[in-house]
Amino acid sequence: MTVNNDGIEATSMKESIKRKAREVLTEYTELNKHRKTPERYAILEAVYSMDKHFTLEELGAFMEKMNFRVSRATLYNTMRLFITLRLVVRHRYIGRTVYEACYENGDHCHQVCTVCGKVSEVKDAKIEAVINDTKLNRFHKDGFTLYIYGVCTACQRRLSRQLKKKKTTEK
């Protein structure tokens, strides 16, 4: 579908990715003779409806807003399955664990502020090219995620003001 309106094109692309993720889950459940539970599909729908990294608590709250309650154990077990199926990726940052939908998400980099914990994605073709061109010994790369740790500008400004304030009060 070629549409000039970015909103319509992005929505149709997002729906296409959701459909493909559902197909992966359906194929897995059929091949392994697992039940196709409404909870699994509702969780998958919620995961692919979220536009950012999320915690399990945020996912549970999002599902409650959709009027679909699931237990914490169901969330954990389903996320473990989705990670195995490569539908979700888990990131362990300083002091917290977050998840993101990853089907057709591509390789990407994350900036992680070591002060406030804010995470933002970075798209850099040069970094991707270097990693993709790297020859790995006895290893087949499926994808990558790169973490760059540092201090965001908001925290830098706040720390600078605090330091300036401290110097002023010491005089």
N, C-alpha and C positions, 0 to 999 in steps of 0.2 A: 504494500500500500504506500503510494507516494502522495503525501499531503503536505502542503506548504505550512500549514498551521502546526507548529512544534508540539503543542499540547495534544492534539489528536494523534499525531505520529508517535509521540512518546507513550501515550496511553495504549495504543494498539501494539506497540513493541512490548510494553510491560505485560499486557494480556497474553501475548505470544509466549513470553518467557514463563509466565505462570502455567500456561497450558502444557508446555514442554516439561516443566518440573512435575506437574501432576502425572504426565505420561511416564516419567521415570519412576515415580512412586508406585503407580499402578503396575508397571512391568515387574518391578521388584516384588510386590506383594503376590502377584500371580505366579511368578517363577518359583518363589520360596513358599508358596501355599500359606501365606499369612492372610489374616482378615483385612479387608479394606474398611477400616473403621472411619466413621464420620469425624472422630477427633483428629486423626492424622491429617485428613484433608482440610479440616478447619484450621489446624495449626499451620499447615503449609500455606493456605490462603492468607492467613494473618502475617506470616513471615514475609511473604512476597508482596504484601501490601504496605509494609513498613519501609520508609524511605531512608533509614539511617541504621547505624549500629544499635543494637538493643540488648538489654539484659533479659533474663528469663522473667523477672518481675514485671518489666515493662511489657513483655509479650503477653503475660497473663492478664495484666490490666487492659491491654488492647483487646484481647479476646472477650473479656467481661463486657467491654463497651459494645462488642458485636453480639452481646447476649448469648455467649457460648462459654460456659464455665468448664474448665478442665483442672484436674488435680496437678499439683506440683510434680508428682512422680510421673504423670503422663507427659508433662512438658519435658522433663529431663530425658525420659526414655525416647520420646519422639525426636528430640533434638539430637540425641546420640545416633539414632537411625539416619536422620537427615545429613549428619556429618559424614557417616559411612557412605551414603549415596552421593556425596559431594553436592548436595543441594544447599547446605549451610556450612559456613566456616566459623570456627570459634577463635576469638582473639583473647589472649590473656595479657592484659595491660597491668600497669602498676596498681595493685590493690583491687582489681575487678576483672570480671570476665564478660565479654560482650560477643554477640553473634551478628552475622549478616548473611543475607541471601547471596548465593554465589553462582548460581547457574547462569552461564554466559556473562558473568561479571568481569571476566578477564583478569589479567595480572595487574596488580596495583600496589601503590606505596601508601603508607600511613604516617602522618606526623603525629607524634604523641607528646603532649606537654607533660613534663615530669612534675610540674607544680600543681596544676588544676586538673590534669587528667583528660583534657579536651583532645579528641581525636579528629583529624580531618584527612581526607584522601587527597593524594597528589597524583596527577597524571603527568608523566614525563617520558616522552618517546625515547630520549637518549638513555635513560636508566633502563627502560624496558629492552631496548636494543642491546645494551651491554650484557644484561643478564641472559637474554635469549641467545646471544652469540657465544656465550661462555660454554666451552666444552667441558662436560663433567665426566669424570672417570668412573666407568662402570655404573652409570646412573642415568635413568630416563626421567627427565623433568616433565611433570604434568602442568605445573603452574607455579606462581610464586606470589608471596606477599612480603613486602619490605617494610620494616619499622624504622623510622627516624625519630630518635628521642632528643628532646630539647625543651626550650622554654618559649611559649607563645608570646606574642607582642603584648597582649593584655597583662599577662603575669610579669613580663619584663618591666612594663610601666609601673605596675603596682609595687614591685620590689624596689624599683628605683625611687619612687616617692617615699616608701618606708625608710629606705636608707638615708635619703635626704632629710626626712623628718627627724630621724635619730641623730644625725650629725648636728642639726639645728638645736635640738634640745640639750645636747651635750655641751654646747658652747656657753 
